[in-house]
Amino acid sequence: MSREALQESLSAVMDNEADELELRRVLSASDDPETRATWSRYQVARAAMHKELLMPKLDIASAVSAALADEA
């Protein structure tokens, strides 16, 4: 699957226009950090376009995981 196809699927999911294939594509890529970052950026852009207030997201899971891995 190309990165462009995944980005189009992410956009379709956000807009509630995704078909089953697009939804499966996004769900299967949801563990990928780059995909998650793209999703977050799309959410910020969508909120700005709709003049919605986004609550700041504090994501410490990756930092905690990295710190634990360093200790091991």
C-alpha positions in Angstrom: 0.0 0.0 0.0 1.4 3.4 -0.9 1.7 6.2 1.6 -0.5 8.3 -0.6 -3.3 5.7 -0.5 -3.1 5.5 3.3 -3.3 9.3 3.6 -6.4 9.3 1.4 -7.9 6.6 3.6 -7.1 8.6 6.7 -8.8 11.6 5.3 -11.9 9.6 4.3 -12.1 8.1 7.8 -11.9 11.6 9.3 -14.7 12.8 7.0 -16.9 9.8 7.7 -16.7 8.9 4.0 -14.5 5.8 4.3 -15.6 2.5 2.8 -14.8 -0.8 4.4 -11.5 -1.2 2.6 -10.3 2.3 3.7 -11.3 1.6 7.2 -9.4 -1.7 7.3 -6.4 0.0 5.7 -6.3 2.6 8.5 -6.9 0.1 11.3 -4.1 -2.1 10.1 -1.7 0.8 10.0 -2.8 2.3 13.3 0.2 0.8 15.2 2.7 2.7 12.9 4.0 5.8 14.7 4.2 7.8 11.4 0.5 7.0 10.7 -0.5 8.1 14.2 1.4 11.3 13.8 -0.3 12.0 10.4 -3.7 11.3 12.1 -2.9 13.8 14.8 -1.9 16.5 12.2 -5.1 15.8 10.3 -7.1 16.2 13.4 -5.5 19.6 14.2 -6.1 20.8 10.7 -9.7 19.7 10.8 -10.3 21.4 14.1 -8.8 24.6 12.8 -10.9 24.5 9.7 -14.0 24.0 11.8 -12.9 26.5 14.4 -13.0 23.9 17.1 -11.0 24.0 20.3 -8.7 21.1 20.7 -7.6 20.1 24.2 -3.9 19.7 24.4 -2.9 16.0 24.3 -0.3 14.9 26.7 1.2 11.7 25.2 3.8 10.3 27.6 3.4 6.6 26.7 6.3 6.6 24.2 8.6 8.5 26.5 7.9 6.1 29.4 8.4 3.1 27.1 11.7 4.5 25.9 12.8 5.2 29.5 11.9 1.7 30.6 13.7 0.2 27.6 16.8 2.1 28.5 16.8 0.8 32.0 16.6 -2.8 30.9 
